Each structure stands twice: as structure tokens, then as C-alpha cells.
Amino acid sequence: MRMTTKELLYGSLLTALALLIPLAFQGWLQVVIPPFSATLASHLPSMLAMTISPQTAAFVGVGSSLGFLMTLGPVVALRAAVHIVFGIVGALVYARSGALWKALLAALPIHALGETLVVLPFGFTFSQALLIIGLGTAMHHVADGVITSAVFHAMTKAGVNLSLRPKRPVNHL
């Protein structure tokens, strides 16, 4: 399926933000306890992209992976590649429900479990990965979900409509 001009524009802007966040916040607003790392608001671009389309969410997820590859290396970049999957699922849920909180909630277990599984080939047992990466990712997802919801609500109040869906009353939070 082809991306529309609006999807490509918003996706490009969100991808630029997804690249900028790990580059600009490296060492600042970033917690690194190997193999876990968390950069505050790093999920914002992927989570906002879910309100546009699955293609846009995937596009931004790729950008997020590249940003973390440049700053924290291949393991964190592989973890960030999970943004592609949770973004697509979240976008599909958002398209059906029109509620960002439902999309974020549906994406949470995919995000946490996906990042848990990605680190297994790097010498972690499943229980270690689940406790360190999975739980940390779940908490980070919730924190960034709150930030994303606040930004999305502010954008909506300001008249910015990221969604490609026809206009109708929607519960955004």
C-alpha cells in the first residue's frame, strides 16, 4: 500500500524527531543500565505515528532504529526495531477505535515482550531479559505514553489533526 503525501510528510517529520531524540539526549534524559537503556520521550514519534497509519508507524520505527544504532549500538537498535511492530499494531488499533489510549495499551505487551526476545541471543536468560528489559520497557512505554497523550491532546486542541481518518467525534485519550 502506498503512502499519501500527508503520511510521507508527517512520517518524515516524526522520523527526523526519532533520529534527533537519541542524538540530542545522549547522556541527558537517558538512563543506561546495560543491557537496558531508556531515553525519555524516545517513543513519542512512534506513538504519534500510530495515529496516522500503519505505514507511517513502520516508517518512523525504522528511523528510530537508525537513531539508536548511531548512538547506542546494534543491540539497542534491534530493541528499537520493535517500534516497527508495536507501531503497526497500535496504528491498526487506533484506526479501529479512534482512542490513543487503546492503541498504547495494545502495543505495550508487544513492545515489552519484543524487546525481551531481541536480547536473548546476546547471553541473557529469559527470566533475566524479562525482568531487566521487559519490565523496564513496560515502565518506559507507560511514561512515554503519558507524554505522547499530553502532546497529542495539546496538538488536537491547537487544531493539528495527524489522523488521516475522516473527521468525526473521537475520544483521543
N, C-alpha and C positions, 0 to 999 in steps of 0.2 A: 504494500500500500504506500502511495506517495505522500510526502509531507506537503501541506499547503504552505504558502508564503508566510502566513502568520505563525504557523508551527515552527518553521525554519528560523524566523526572526526571533521569536521568544526562546526557542531552543538554543540558538546561538548565544543570546544574552545570558541565559542561565548556565550554559556550558562555560562561558567566559568567567562567570562568577564561581562555578565549580572548580575551575583551574586556579582562580585567584585566591580563594579561601585557604587552601593548604600552602600556597606560596607565600601569601602575606602574613598568615597567622602562625607560620612555622616557629615553634618555640614560644609563642604567645597565644593564649587561648587554646593551648594544646596540652593534653596530658598523654604522656608516653610511659607505659609500664609494660615493656616487651613481654609478650607479643602484642599486647593491647595498646591501642592509641585512640584518642578521641580529640577531635578539633571542633570546638564549639561552632555550631551553625553549618558544619560541613555537609549536612544532609538537606539543608534548606533548598538548594537548587533542584535536587532530585525530587524532593517532596512537592515543591511548587510545580514542577514539570508534570506531576501526576494529574494536575487539574487541567492540563492542556490536551494531552493524548498519550497513548502508549508509545507511539513512535518518538515523540518528544522526550518522554521519560527515559527511553532507552538511549537516545542520543546524548542526553545530559549525563546519564550513568557512565557512558564511555569517557566523556570529558572528565568526570570526577576521578575515574580510574587513572587517567593520564596525569592529572594533577598530583595524585598521591604517589604515582610511580616516580615522578620527578623529585619529590620531597622525602618520602619515607621508604622507598624501595618496593621491590616486587611483591612481598608478602602483603603489605598494606594495600598495594594496588589491586591484588587479587581479591582482598576483602572488599575493596571499594567497587570491584566489578559486580558484586552482589547488588549494588544500587540499580543495575540494569534490570535485574529480575524483580526486585521488590517494587521498582518504579513502574514496570509494566503491569504487575498485578494491582498495585494501588490505583493506577490510571483506569484500569478496567472496572474496579470497584467504584471509583469516583464517577465514571461515565454512567454507571447504572443507578447509583444512589444520589449523586449530587452533594454528598456530605464528605467534607475533607476528613473529619474525624474517623469515619468508617474506613476510608482508604488507608489512613495512617495505622489504624488498628489492625486491618487485614495484612498490611505489609510488615508489621512488627515481627511476628514469628518467622516469616520468610527471611527477613533481614538477620535476625539473631542466629537462627539455625544455619543459614547460608554462610555467614562469617565463621561460625563454629566449624563447619565442614571444610572450609577452604584452608584452615590452618593445620588440619590433621596430617597431611603429608610432610609437614615440617617438624615432626618429632613430638607432637602433643598427643596425649591420650584423649579419648572422647570426653572424659569427665573433666580433665584439666581445661580443655578447649571450651567446653560448655560453661564452666564456672568463670573462667577468665574472660574469654572472648564473647561468648553468648550472653552472659548476664551483663557484662559491660556494654555490649552493643545494644541490648534491650533498654538499658537506662539512658544511653546516649540517644537512641531513637526517640524515646519519650521526651527528653529535654529538647531535642531539635524539633520534634513535632509540636511542642508548645510554642516555640519560637516561630515556626512556619505558620501555625494557625494565627498567631498575632499579626504577622506580616501580611498574610492572606486577607485577614479581616480588615486591616488598615487599607490595603490596596482596593478591596471591594468598596469600602466606604468612600475612598477617593475616586471611585468610578473606573478603576482599572479592571478590565474583565479578561483574564487569561484564558478562560474556558472557551472552547470552540462550539460548545453546546448552544442550542437556541436559548434565548433569554426567557426565563420563567422563574418564579419564586423558588429559591434554593436555600436549603439550610447549609451554610458554609462551615459551620463549626459543629 
